[in-house]
């Protein structure tokens, strides 16, 4: 049954934790005529896993075509099949190689982008996180898909040339409140006065700051964080990106990127390097800018905030893991915005896309032009949630009444204080 709340914008009618719990069950809440302006987000390192998007190419020809084209160019560059590596028994170890990891994330992201565009999505802006900026530029038409494969493979080659002992790593620090952020800031200042070399490379959200450094330095800093009551996690990446540890790779990557035919993006792309949208004057500088990105820290939090300030309210992650969509929820907590992944490994690629279609219909991302899935894509009844029966009908109710219906069927309720909670079912 499709139910839509009236009287309030769907992005703020329900607490974020309620929306998240329902979304995990394939249920999306929206108001008639939302027509939200959207942003597509392309992830970077850490989004990879073996057998990414398993089953999606068989279901959607546009995904199969993207994989085949990536494979053809990757084969010319390496003599190997990228999808063969990602779907092999040794995929986990193969994906540790930057020459495999980075093109595979790119391939999955571009395949998903082409699918959601074929389904009718019309994004207002694109943004990429680290490696994902190349994916965003390809999606915007700055390079062909084949040129994009050359770019991301060249990026992998460039960083792989750094000696293993000099590559470093990345450490995520959890900063859930102002006190935690203050403690982290103090530790960074103290580290800077001694021999402990760590760099604040990313601010992903108010709750997550990422540091880069050599392995020993990160281990020591993690120990200091634990003493200060801060939780840390080593990230599954190959290098200490967005720090001077990557300096040797910059000229190597720039040479590869300069050999490509860059064009002005046809959709606005927000740059992580200079914090603005690429313009005509920037096209000639793109190779140097993307090469410098390897050593340039940035704030994903600031970028999302800027896009939101532009009036964008729907943030869609096109990549193999739900990473950026979760960050957006934390960055824009309490503000008028919704976010969704297009692939969740535990749900499965085909079902994830089906849920995205429902999300897009509920929030009007088709801009009123394409209410149905194209013939080359799987046809589904996007008006119904994943577990709806065959004879559902649409009804319109107020927000409070809708939450009562939702609680009966899902075990998620608003709770006595307005926050979502499970009722024990």
Residue pairs with C-beta under 8 A, 6 or more apart in sequence:
1 384
1 385
1 388
1 392
1 393
1 394
1 395
1 405
2 362
2 383
2 384
2 385
2 388
2 392
2 394
2 395
3 29
3 394
3 395
3 396
3 397
3 402
3 405
3 406
4 10
4 29
4 30
4 31
4 32
4 362
4 394
4 396
4 397
4 402
5 13
5 14
5 29
5 30
5 31
5 397
5 398
5 399
5 402
6 31
6 32
6 396
6 397
6 398
6 399
7 13
7 398
7 399
8 31
8 399
9 31
9 34
9 336
10 29
10 30
10 31
10 34
10 338
10 362
10 363
11 34
11 36
11 313
11 336
11 337
11 338
12 335
12 336
13 29
13 31
13 399
14 29
14 399
14 403
14 414
14 420
15 414
15 418
15 419
15 420
16 329
16 333
16 334
17 419
17 420
18 403
18 412
18 413
18 414
18 419
18 420
19 29
19 338
19 420
20 329
20 420
21 410
21 412
21 420
21 422
22 28
22 29
22 406
22 410
22 412
23 340
23 355
23 359
25 385
25 386
25 387
25 410
25 412
26 351
26 354
26 355
26 358
26 385
26 386
26 387
27 385
27 386
27 406
27 410
28 340
28 355
28 358
28 359
28 362
28 363
28 385
29 362
29 402
29 406
30 362
30 363
30 364
32 396
33 364
34 362
34 363
34 364
35 363
35 364
35 367
35 368
36 312
36 313
36 314
36 338
36 363
36 364
36 365
37 124
37 310
37 311
37 312
37 313
37 314
38 121
38 122
38 123
38 124
38 312
38 313
38 314
38 315
38 316
38 365
39 123
39 124
39 125
39 126
39 127
39 307
39 312
39 314
39 315
39 316
40 113
40 116
40 121
40 123
40 125
40 126
40 127
40 136
40 139
40 316
40 317
40 318
41 126
41 127
41 128
41 129
41 132
41 315
41 316
41 317
41 318
41 319
41 324
41 325
41 328
42 109
42 113
42 126
42 127
42 128
42 129
42 132
42 133
42 135
42 136
42 139
42 317
42 318
42 319
43 105
43 109
43 128
43 129
43 131
43 132
43 317
43 319
43 320
43 321
43 323
43 324
44 105
44 128
44 129
44 130
44 131
44 132
44 133
45 101
45 102
45 105
45 130
45 131
45 235
45 237
45 238
45 241
46 235
46 236
46 237
46 321
46 323
47 105
47 108
47 109
47 319
47 320
47 321
47 323
48 95
48 101
48 104
48 105
48 320
48 321
49 95
49 320
49 321
49 345
50 86
50 87
50 91
50 92
50 95
51 86
51 87
51 91
52 86
52 104
52 108
52 320
52 343
53 63
53 108
53 111
53 112
53 320
53 343
53 349
54 87
54 348
54 349
55 348
55 349
55 350
56 63
56 111
56 115
56 349
56 350
56 353
57 63
57 64
57 67
57 111
58 64
59 350
59 378
60 115
60 353
60 376
60 377
60 378
61 376
61 377
62 111
62 114
62 115
62 118
62 376
62 377
63 111
63 112
63 114
63 115
65 114
66 107
66 110
66 111
66 114
66 145
67 83
67 107
67 111
69 145
69 146
70 82
70 83
70 103
70 106
70 107
70 110
70 145
70 149
71 81
71 82
71 83
71 84
72 146
73 145
73 146
73 149
73 150
74 80
74 81
74 82
74 103
74 149
74 153
75 81
75 82
77 149
77 150
77 153
78 99
78 153
82 100
82 103
82 104
82 107
83 107
85 91
85 94
85 95
85 100
85 104
86 94
86 95
86 100
86 104
86 107
88 94
94 100
95 101
95 104
96 238
97 156
97 160
97 238
98 155
98 156
98 157
98 159
98 160
98 238
98 239
99 153
99 156
99 157
99 160
100 156
101 156
101 238
102 131
102 152
102 153
102 155
102 156
103 149
103 152
103 153
103 156
105 131
105 132
105 135
105 152
105 319
105 320
106 131
106 134
106 135
106 138
106 148
106 149
106 152
107 149
108 319
108 320
108 343
109 132
109 135
109 139
109 318
109 319
109 320
110 135
110 138
110 139
110 145
110 148
112 318
112 319
112 342
112 343
113 135
113 139
113 318
115 342
115 353
115 377
116 316
116 318
116 342
116 356
116 360
118 374
118 376
118 377
119 357
119 360
119 366
119 370
119 373
119 374
119 377
120 360
120 365
120 366
120 367
120 369
120 370
120 371
120 374
121 316
121 360
121 365
121 366
122 365
122 366
122 367
122 369
123 267
123 316
124 267
124 268
124 310
124 312
125 267
125 268
125 269
125 270
125 277
125 307
125 310
125 312
126 136
126 139
126 140
126 265
126 267
126 268
126 269
126 270
127 133
127 136
127 269
127 270
127 272
127 303
127 304
127 307
128 134
128 135
128 136
128 137
128 269
128 272
129 272
129 300
129 323
129 324
130 202
130 241
130 242
130 272
130 293
131 152
131 155
132 319
133 269
133 271
133 272
133 273
133 290
133 293
134 143
134 148
134 151
134 152
134 155
134 290
135 148
135 152
135 319
136 269
137 143
137 148
137 265
137 269
137 278
137 286
138 144
138 145
138 147
138 148
138 151
139 267
139 318
140 265
140 266
140 267
140 268
140 269
141 263
141 265
141 266
141 267
142 262
142 263
142 264
142 265
142 269
142 278
142 283
142 286
143 151
143 260
143 261
143 262
143 263
147 260
147 261
150 256
150 259
150 260
151 256
151 257
151 260
151 290
154 252
154 253
154 256
154 257
155 253
155 256
157 252
157 256
158 249
158 250
158 252
158 253
158 256
158 294
159 167
159 238
159 239
159 246
159 249
159 253
159 294
160 238
161 248
161 249
161 252
162 239
162 245
162 246
162 248
162 249
166 214
166 245
166 248
167 238
167 239
167 240
167 245
168 212
168 213
168 214
168 215
168 218
168 239
168 240
168 243
168 245
169 212
169 213
169 214
169 215
169 218
169 234
169 235
169 237
169 239
169 240
170 201
170 202
170 210
170 211
170 212
170 218
170 234
170 235
170 237
170 239
170 240
170 241
171 198
171 210
171 211
171 212
171 213
171 218
171 221
171 222
171 232
171 233
171 234
171 235
172 204
172 208
172 209
172 210
172 211
172 232
172 233
172 234
172 235
173 184
173 208
173 209
173 210
173 211
173 225
173 230
173 231
173 232
174 180
174 207
174 208
174 230
174 231
174 232
174 233
175 181
175 184
175 206
175 207
175 208
175 209
175 230
176 207
180 229
180 230
181 206
181 209
183 228
183 229
183 230
184 209
184 225
184 228
184 230
186 228
187 221
187 224
187 225
187 228
187 230
188 198
188 200
188 211
191 197
191 198
191 221
191 224
196 213
196 217
196 220
196 221
197 213
197 214
197 217
198 211
198 212
198 213
198 217
198 218
198 221
199 211
199 212
199 213
199 240
199 242
199 243
199 244
199 297
200 209
200 210
200 211
200 297
201 210
201 211
201 212
201 240
201 241
201 242
201 243
201 297
202 209
202 210
202 242
202 297
202 298
202 299
202 300
203 209
203 210
203 298
203 299
203 300
203 301
203 302
204 210
204 300
204 301
204 327
205 300
205 301
205 327
205 330
205 331
206 301
206 330
206 331
207 330
208 327
208 330
210 235
211 218
211 221
212 240
212 241
212 242
212 243
212 245
213 221
213 240
213 243
213 245
214 240
214 245
218 234
221 232
222 232
222 234
225 231
225 232
226 232
239 245
239 246
240 246
241 294
242 293
242 294
242 295
242 296
242 297
242 298
243 295
243 297
244 295
246 294
246 295
247 294
247 295
249 291
249 294
250 291
250 292
250 294
250 295
251 291
253 290
253 291
253 294
254 287
254 288
254 290
254 291
257 286
257 287
257 290
257 291
258 287
260 287
262 283
262 284
262 286
262 287
263 283
264 278
264 279
264 280
264 283
265 278
268 277
268 278
269 277
269 278
270 276
270 277
270 303
270 306
270 307
271 277
271 278
271 282
271 289
272 293
272 296
272 298
272 300
272 303
273 289
273 290
273 292
273 293
273 296
273 298
274 282
274 289
275 298
275 302
275 303
275 306
278 286
282 289
300 324
300 327
300 331
301 327
301 331
304 315
304 327
304 328
304 331
304 332
305 331
305 332
307 315
308 332
308 335
308 337
312 337
313 336
313 337
313 338
314 337
314 338
314 339
314 340
314 363
314 365
315 324
315 325
315 328
315 332
315 337
315 338
315 339
315 340
316 325
316 339
316 340
316 342
316 356
316 360
316 365
317 323
317 324
317 325
317 339
317 340
317 341
317 342
318 342
319 341
319 342
319 343
320 343
320 345
321 341
321 343
321 344
321 345
322 341
322 343
322 344
324 339
325 339
325 340
325 341
326 339
328 337
328 339
329 339
332 339
338 359
338 363
340 355
340 356
340 359
341 352
341 356
342 352
342 353
342 356
343 349
343 352
343 353
344 352
347 355
350 378
351 386
353 378
354 378
354 380
354 382
354 386
355 386
357 373
357 380
357 382
358 382
358 384
358 385
358 386
359 365
360 366
360 382
361 371
361 382
361 383
372 379
373 379
373 380
373 382
383 392
383 394
384 392
397 405
403 413
403 414
404 413
406 412
406 413
407 413
407 414
407 423
411 422
411 423
411 424
411 425
412 420
412 421
412 422
412 423
413 420
413 421
413 422
413 423
414 420
414 421
415 421
